[in-house]
Amino acid sequence: MTVTFFNLITNGDFETGNPSPWAVYASSVVNSVQKSGQYAMQLTGGLVGAGILQASVAEPGASYSVSASFAKQSGQVSPQVNLSVIYYDASYTFISAGYSEVILSGTLPDASEGNWKTLHAVTDPVPVNAFYATVLITLTPLAGSSDVVVDEVVLTRAEATGITGPAGAPGPTGADGATGPTGATGAQGDTGPAGPTGGATGDTGATGPTGPTGATGADGATGATGADGATGATGATGADGATGATGADGATGATGADGATGATGADGATGATGADGATGSTGADGATGATGADGATGATGADGATGATGADGATGATGADGATGPTGANGATGATGADGATGATGADGATGPTGATGADGATGPTGADGATGPTGADGATGATGADGATGPTGADGATGATGADGATGATGADGATGATGADGATGATGADGATGATGADGATGPTGADGATGPTGADGETGVTGADGATGATGADGATGATGADGATGAAGADGTTGATGADGATGATGADGATGATGADGATGATGADGATGATGADGATGATGADGATGATGADGATGATGADGATGATGADGATGATGADGATGATGADGATGATGADGATGPTGADGATGATGTDGATGATGADGATGATGTDGATGATGADGATGATGADGATGATGADGATGPTGADGATGATGANGATGATGADGATGPTGADGATGATGADGATGPTGADGATGVTGATGADGATGATGADGATGATGATGTGLSAFASRSNTGGTTITAGGTVPFNTPGVLFGTDITPSPTTPTTTFVINTPGYYRVSFNVYTGTLSLLSSVSANFTGTAIPQPSSSVFSLLIAGGVITGDLLFQATTPGNLTLNVSGLTLTLSGAGTNAEIIIEKLD
């Protein structure tokens, strides 16, 4: 048999780029989205009521296959779409609808996702008096609804030759086989010749409406899954897919008990260390855990050679002075050795703050006044600080005899201070006399405000360090002061050579596991749904013995260090293990350049001073370096409290003052005698006020790391800290084979079909104004009692007597003068949704208004079709309105 297809639609794929020969309303051809080719037709959504139509010459008696594809074009809800094929005579008078289909609001897919909804159907045969078959596509107005795109509109007729042979007797039905994929719908073949007619043909009864599809029965139980087949060879791993969004984590199941720890294998050889990666940003410091008890101090190894001193770093800001600790008693001053050679005197340093003035001693005898020399002009007097409180006055010493006063000359006005002449050579220093006993210390006055720090002079040569004295007992730890802000991290010096690693100590008991951290994002394709709750983890099996470590390969270069997360809370520190013996210091390496010194934190409270250890022998004095230039003189601090005045010593007889001669040039400084032995140091006197902290000296280069002693016994392991962030999940593995389908469940019971049906139509032209009702003056089919014509207005009103689900479909054929009119169904009872919410509009003068809607009546009420917009004129020829109402339950 030969089948030939004829497509009656021109430009149904819109590939001409323009709508011709389609008649369009609020519609246009677009190339932004399409199902195939480059173009599609876009119908405007919202309340516009857009539509398109195309009329083709029809062949009486033929049936057509109609199809079209639809999609919405935004994230808004799609409107209801109406597709109809309508038959007209040669004067374009409506005859009948050959096909009508509705796509309900909110059911269209989104074209941007590549999804379309396609309708396929076969029309009723073309009436004998029909001349045109018109394809009509309209949108039901819906506020806020999306635009709709249409593509691939086809209206085809198939011709087939040959006759169909008689059907054989049906064989028994075999068991259902597996359902194969659905093939494309074939074209409708021509109807074969009719067989001989039997007895007299009776009147044709009205075709009953199609009953609703019964509810689908419950799914049958899924059959047992067949045994797994052998696993095939694993294919090559594909590239990682994009990581999908991570679903919410399920609850973490309880962690099973830890299995026994297996024996640790011998350590493998340490591989070469790769280059250091970039240091990531440091996270905020976590809280400091409690400090465990101090372990015993191991013996101190011999000092290594001192490395070269690096350049001085920048001086950091001086922190606030800490509290002054108690001063120990002064020890006896030892004999002073002979002075060494005096170095060149540098420029005068800045004048320090004026100390507290002691009480006046007894006035000694005044010698005869010498001739008064000219008084130089006074220099500018600095601001005097406020006097401090006067301390107690000590006992007066014996007053010496007073010499006769010389006549005092008048003091002239102070002149400007002249320039100071150059210092002459310093004469030879005589031997120091014995130092007298030191009187008891007076009370320490308040410390004046710190003066500005002058520039630091160049460092003098470092003298030889004497042997270390015995380490005294360590005093109790003082309260820990607040930690200052971290300073900038200086450049790290070159790493010293790594010493050999000692044997591992025994592994301590493992602490309880910490809480499991959050699971990282799942890799793979789509978004992962929320994880189900994780079942309880079974107990760990015993860990097998660990094999010996293989040789460690060369370490690759470190990748960039990621940002450091915030420190977790520091767990309690276990007790210190015994400190092993310290190996001998290796040679000190070169010191790296100092980094910038960070701001100095506030000084913590000074703890009590421990007992002084024995003072070691003092090494020989080094040469005194040149004195740096004087710094600016700081402001004079307030006077401290005046200390107790010591007992006055006996005042010696004052010789007569001789005339002061001009100061000669300084003589050459004589050689300094050898230092005398230092006497025993007495108890420490009271500690004076702490001066501002000096600049931090350069750090010496790290010495070579000595051999590491054997590891001490490992202390108990503290509780695990919070688990860190889980790294990215690797790509998903290949999906396993799908199990065999389960047995198909029993088919559900068949639905009951329609419970009531009513139809009516109208003939004869008439005009209906806005707000009026569409008449139906010709009775149709009526069965059941749920739908009845109104006893008072049967031509316009139907009575819905019983709550339930109803379908209303209608066609209204208009005259050529009608335009911009709409029709809606109005129901006086309560319904979900109210039928009046769907409005059906006239697109083209002389066209047809087609409506199809579903609703649930929850109370009885009256149903009418009402006109809105402009006046509606019904066609004057033949049937111009028809309505069908069905009760679906």
QUIVENFEN-V822754 format. One record per backbone hydrogen bond with DSSP energy under -0.5 kcal/mol. NH is the residue of the N-H (numbers start at 0). CO is the residue of the C=O. If there is no record, write none. Layout:
nh=<NH:NH>
co=<CO:CO>
//
This chain:
nh=<3:5:7:7:13:16:21:22:23:24:27:29:39:40:41:42:42:43:47:49:50:51:52:53:55:57:59:60:61:64:65:65:66:67:68:69:70:71:72:80:81:82:83:84:85:86:87:88:91:94:95:97:97:98:100:102:103:105:106:110:110:112:113:114:116:117:118:120:122:123:125:129:130:131:132:133:134:135:135:136:137:138:139:140:141:144:145:147:148:149:150:152:153:153:155:156:158:160:204:312:327:330:330:337:364:365:366:372:376:384:387:390:397:408:411:424:425:522:527:530:533:536:539:542:545:548:551:554:557:560:563:566:569:572:575:578:581:584:585:587:588:596:599:602:605:626:633:638:641:644:647:650:651:654:656:660:666:681:682:700:703:704:707:710:713:716:719:722:725:728:754:755:756:757:758:759:760:761:763:767:770:771:773:775:777:778:779:782:787:789:795:796:797:798:799:799:800:800:801:803:805:806:807:808:809:810:811:812:813:813:814:817:821:822:823:824:824:825:827:831:836:837:838:838:839:841:842:845:846:848:849:850:852:854:855:856:856:857:857:858:860:862:863:865:865:866:867:869:871:873:873:874:879:880:881:882:883:884:885:886:887:887:888>
co=<158:156:5:154:10:13:18:52:21:50:41:39:29:149:27:40:147:25:44:43:24:136:22:134:132:130:57:125:58:155:63:120:153:118:150:116:148:108:146:102:137:100:135:98:133:95:131:92:88:86:86:84:95:84:82:80:101:77:103:71:108:109:110:109:69:115:67:65:63:97:61:126:87:87:55:85:53:83:133:51:81:49:79:838:45:141:76:42:70:40:68:11:66:151:64:5:3:1:202:695:684:681:682:673:400:402:364:370:415:636:639:641:647:406:409:665:665:729:244:247:250:253:256:259:262:265:268:271:274:277:280:283:286:289:292:295:298:301:703:304:701:313:316:319:322:343:350:385:388:391:394:397:649:652:367:658:424:331:329:307:586:496:499:502:505:508:511:514:517:520:886:886:782:884:780:882:777:880:877:871:866:768:864:794:760:776:758:756:798:796:792:792:862:787:797:860:785:798:785:856:854:885:852:883:850:881:848:879:811:846:872:814:867:839:865:834:837:863:861:855:833:834:140:836:822:820:840:814:843:811:847:809:807:805:831:803:854:829:855:829:799:797:825:823:863:771:821:819:767:765:871:812:761:761:810:759:808:757:806:755:804:885:804>
//
